[in-house]
């Protein structure tokens, strides 16, 4: 089996929009001054989608081991019923590998490098690689759903992809 190569691009609002939402204060359209003017609330930073099929909102912290590039991607997953948001809590970059929702089209896989202060929210059904911290281990605040309803499909790629710097 041959292996293809992919170079991650910078994470921007425009480039990531087919897959979900870039979570940052920079593109917020609903900014409110609260707490007697001592706090700025950047409101509604992601279009969270939670299903009414027995899944409940879930707030977690995922601790990811540190990876170095190059990194080989062999599988992707998706959550067909709900969105899934990742907000880095540390100071290291992280790898994002995605493909559009629908049947997995391997030639449509893209990679991004997320930076501290940039979170992401995957749209329901968006194919993605599991969470990968770069350089040092990293904690991520995760907003998704949990319950007994199946909501994770995983598929092995026909051809592994090496992510190179």
Secondary structure, 3 states (H helix, E strand, C coil): CCCEEEECEECCHHHHCCCEEEECCCCCCCEEEECCCCEEEECCCCCCCCCCCCEEEEEEEEEECEECCCEEEEEEEECCCCCEEEEECCCCCEEEEEECCCCCCHHHCEEEEECCCCEEEECCCCEECCCEEECCCEEEEEEEEEECCCCCEEEEEEEEEEEEC
